[in-house]
């Protein structure tokens, strides 16, 4: 079977509206030039559409016309490289999905450790921010969680006490491994994140290595979040005010 036939066969199996690139089709780098010509022919026939450099999709036809890939599919190619996650969406758009704010961000933020990812294509606009750890498929949700701790005073339409209540509820749902990883990654974040993570875990009586978090803090440093003991009873143990 020729490379062109292999590509067409693989694309035929893909669902409509799903974005894909060379890596998704299992194309070796030395075959990119030949593959590009095959993909151009498929584009000319209207079988696939190009969404950005090296990224394509199968258009979905409806009674109302042709549909573009949904938001998450348009964003997906920027979050993965060679099939591996290297970035994640953060900022107000993430906090909106977490139930922390009702505001919708005009521009999203994409966090990555290995590269700067900015987007300005149609309605998809994103600014690049640096993540505190290498991003993987298993840790990106925890990193987003810790980002919310970091930005807790700046989340629109949400007081710090409201955010603590919501995030407390989410921590309760984490398993033992996730809690352990949360502490591990919190150590890479600023003081307020380490203190708040420790205080919330201690308040929930969750068994975790919070001593490492406490040892990482300067005992003379006060973390000013405007919280009361009635809102988070363990704040004094973590120098949170």
C-alpha positions as CSV (number, residue, x, y, z in Angstrom):
1,X,0.0,0.0,0.0
2,X,1.4,3.4,-1.0
3,X,1.8,6.1,1.7
4,X,-1.0,8.1,0.1
5,X,-3.3,5.1,0.4
6,X,-2.3,4.6,4.0
7,X,-3.0,8.2,4.9
8,X,-6.4,8.1,3.2
9,X,-7.3,4.9,5.0
10,X,-6.3,6.3,8.4
11,X,-8.2,9.6,7.8
12,X,-11.3,7.6,6.8
13,X,-11.4,6.1,10.3
14,X,-11.1,9.5,12.0
15,X,-14.3,11.1,13.3
16,X,-15.6,14.3,11.7
17,X,-14.5,17.4,13.4
18,X,-11.4,15.8,15.0
19,X,-8.1,17.7,14.4
20,X,-5.0,15.7,13.4
21,X,-1.4,16.1,12.3
22,X,1.4,14.1,10.9
23,X,2.1,12.3,14.2
24,X,-1.5,11.3,14.6
25,X,-1.3,9.6,11.2
26,X,1.9,7.7,12.1
27,X,3.9,9.5,9.4
28,X,7.7,9.3,9.9
29,X,9.6,12.6,9.5
30,X,11.5,11.4,6.4
31,X,8.1,10.9,4.7
32,X,6.7,14.4,5.5
33,X,7.3,15.8,2.1
34,X,5.5,12.9,0.3
35,X,2.8,13.0,2.9
36,X,2.3,16.8,2.4
37,X,1.5,16.2,-1.3
38,X,-1.0,13.5,-0.4
39,X,-2.7,15.7,2.1
40,X,-2.8,18.6,-0.4
41,X,-4.7,16.3,-2.8
42,X,-7.2,15.4,-0.1
43,X,-7.7,19.1,0.6
44,X,-8.3,19.9,-3.0
45,X,-11.0,17.2,-3.0
46,X,-12.6,18.7,0.1
47,X,-12.0,15.5,2.1
48,X,-10.0,17.4,4.7
49,X,-9.5,21.0,5.6
50,X,-6.4,22.7,6.9
51,X,-6.8,24.5,10.3
52,X,-3.2,25.7,10.7
53,X,0.3,24.6,9.6
54,X,0.5,20.8,9.8
55,X,-3.0,20.5,11.4
56,X,-6.1,19.3,9.5
57,X,-9.6,18.1,10.2
58,X,-12.5,16.2,8.5
59,X,-15.3,18.7,8.0
60,X,-18.7,17.8,9.3
61,X,-21.6,18.5,7.0
62,X,-24.9,19.4,8.5
63,X,-28.3,20.8,7.3
64,X,-27.0,24.2,8.3
65,X,-23.7,23.9,6.5
66,X,-20.2,22.8,7.2
67,X,-19.1,22.8,10.9
68,X,-15.6,23.7,12.1
69,X,-14.0,21.6,14.9
70,X,-15.2,22.7,18.4
71,X,-13.1,24.9,20.7
72,X,-11.3,22.0,22.4
73,X,-10.4,20.4,19.1
74,X,-9.1,23.6,17.7
75,X,-6.9,24.1,20.8
76,X,-5.7,20.5,21.1
77,X,-2.9,20.7,18.4
78,X,-1.2,23.4,20.4
79,X,-1.2,21.4,23.6
80,X,0.4,18.3,22.2
81,X,3.7,17.7,20.4
82,X,4.5,14.3,18.8
83,X,1.5,12.9,20.5
84,X,2.6,14.0,24.0
85,X,1.0,16.8,26.1
86,X,3.4,19.7,26.6
87,X,0.9,22.4,27.6
88,X,-2.5,23.1,29.2
89,X,-5.1,25.9,29.3
90,X,-4.9,28.1,32.5
91,X,-6.1,31.4,33.7
92,X,-9.7,32.8,33.8
93,X,-11.1,30.4,31.2
94,X,-9.9,27.4,33.3
95,X,-11.2,29.0,36.5
96,X,-14.6,29.4,34.8
97,X,-14.8,25.7,34.1
98,X,-13.8,25.0,37.7
99,X,-16.8,27.0,38.8
100,X,-14.7,29.8,40.4
101,X,-15.9,32.6,38.2
102,X,-18.7,33.3,35.7
103,X,-16.5,35.6,33.6
104,X,-15.4,34.4,30.2
105,X,-11.9,35.3,29.0
106,X,-11.6,37.0,25.6
107,X,-8.0,35.6,25.5
108,X,-7.0,32.4,27.1
109,X,-3.6,31.5,28.6
110,X,-1.6,28.4,27.6
111,X,1.1,27.2,30.1
112,X,4.1,25.2,29.0
113,X,7.5,24.6,30.4
114,X,9.2,23.7,27.1
115,X,8.0,26.4,24.7
116,X,6.0,29.6,24.4
117,X,2.6,29.0,22.8
118,X,0.7,32.1,21.5
119,X,-2.3,31.9,19.2
120,X,-4.0,34.6,17.2
121,X,-6.1,32.8,14.7
122,X,-9.7,33.7,14.2
123,X,-11.7,33.5,17.4
124,X,-8.9,31.4,19.0
125,X,-6.5,33.8,20.8
126,X,-4.1,32.8,23.6
127,X,-1.1,34.2,25.5
128,X,1.8,32.1,26.6
129,X,2.8,31.7,30.2
130,X,5.5,29.5,31.7
131,X,4.4,26.5,33.8
132,X,6.1,25.7,37.1
133,X,6.7,22.1,36.0
134,X,7.1,20.0,32.9
135,X,3.6,19.3,31.7
136,X,2.3,15.8,31.2
137,X,-1.0,14.1,30.6
138,X,-1.1,13.0,34.3
139,X,-0.2,16.3,36.0
140,X,-1.7,19.1,33.9
141,X,-5.0,19.1,35.9
142,X,-3.1,19.4,39.2
143,X,-1.0,22.2,37.8
144,X,-4.2,24.0,36.8
145,X,-5.5,23.5,40.4
146,X,-2.3,25.0,41.8
147,X,-2.6,27.9,39.4
148,X,-6.0,28.7,41.0
149,X,-4.3,28.8,44.4
150,X,-1.7,31.2,43.0
151,X,-4.3,33.5,41.5
152,X,-6.8,33.2,44.3
153,X,-6.9,36.9,45.0
154,X,-7.3,37.8,41.4
155,X,-10.1,35.5,40.3
156,X,-13.0,37.8,39.1
157,X,-16.4,37.6,40.8
158,X,-15.0,35.2,43.5
159,X,-13.9,36.1,47.0
160,X,-10.9,34.2,48.5
161,X,-13.2,32.6,51.0
162,X,-15.6,31.4,48.2
163,X,-12.6,30.1,46.2
164,X,-11.3,28.2,49.3
165,X,-14.7,26.6,49.8
166,X,-14.9,25.4,46.2
167,X,-11.3,24.2,46.0
168,X,-11.8,22.4,49.4
169,X,-14.5,20.4,47.7
170,X,-12.3,19.5,44.8
171,X,-9.4,18.4,47.0
172,X,-11.7,15.9,48.8
173,X,-12.2,14.1,45.5
174,X,-8.5,13.6,44.8
175,X,-7.0,10.1,45.4
176,X,-3.9,9.4,47.5
177,X,-1.5,9.5,44.5
178,X,-3.0,12.8,43.3
179,X,-2.7,14.3,46.8
180,X,1.0,13.2,46.9
181,X,1.6,14.8,43.5
182,X,-0.2,18.0,44.5
183,X,2.2,18.4,47.4
184,X,5.2,17.6,45.2
185,X,4.2,20.2,42.6
186,X,3.1,22.8,45.2
187,X,6.8,22.9,46.3
188,X,7.6,24.5,42.9
189,X,5.1,27.3,43.4
190,X,5.3,30.6,45.3
191,X,4.9,30.9,49.1
192,X,1.2,31.5,49.1
193,X,0.5,28.4,47.1
194,X,2.6,26.2,49.4
195,X,1.0,27.7,52.5
196,X,-2.5,27.5,51.2
197,X,-2.1,23.9,50.0
198,X,-0.8,22.9,53.4
199,X,-3.5,24.7,55.3
200,X,-6.3,23.2,53.2
201,X,-4.9,19.6,53.4
202,X,-4.4,20.0,57.2
203,X,-8.0,21.4,57.6
204,X,-9.4,18.3,55.7
205,X,-7.3,15.9,57.9
206,X,-5.8,14.5,54.7
207,X,-2.7,12.4,55.3
208,X,0.0,14.0,53.1
209,X,3.6,15.0,53.4
210,X,2.7,18.6,54.4
211,X,5.8,18.8,56.6
212,X,7.8,19.4,53.4
213,X,5.5,22.3,52.6
214,X,6.0,23.8,56.1
215,X,9.7,23.4,56.0
216,X,9.8,25.2,52.6
217,X,8.2,28.3,54.2
218,X,10.0,31.2,55.9
219,X,8.5,31.3,59.5
220,X,8.7,35.1,59.4
221,X,6.8,35.5,56.1
222,X,3.1,36.3,56.4
223,X,0.7,35.3,53.6
224,X,-2.0,37.9,53.3
225,X,-5.1,36.5,51.8
226,X,-7.8,38.2,53.9
227,X,-9.0,34.9,55.3
228,X,-10.6,34.3,58.7
229,X,-10.2,31.2,60.9
230,X,-13.9,30.6,60.5
231,X,-13.3,30.2,56.8
232,X,-10.2,28.1,57.1
233,X,-9.4,27.1,60.7
234,X,-5.8,26.1,60.0
235,X,-4.5,29.4,58.7
236,X,-2.5,30.3,61.8
237,X,-0.5,27.2,61.5
238,X,0.6,28.4,58.0
239,X,1.1,32.1,58.7
240,X,-1.9,33.0,56.6
241,X,-3.8,36.1,57.4
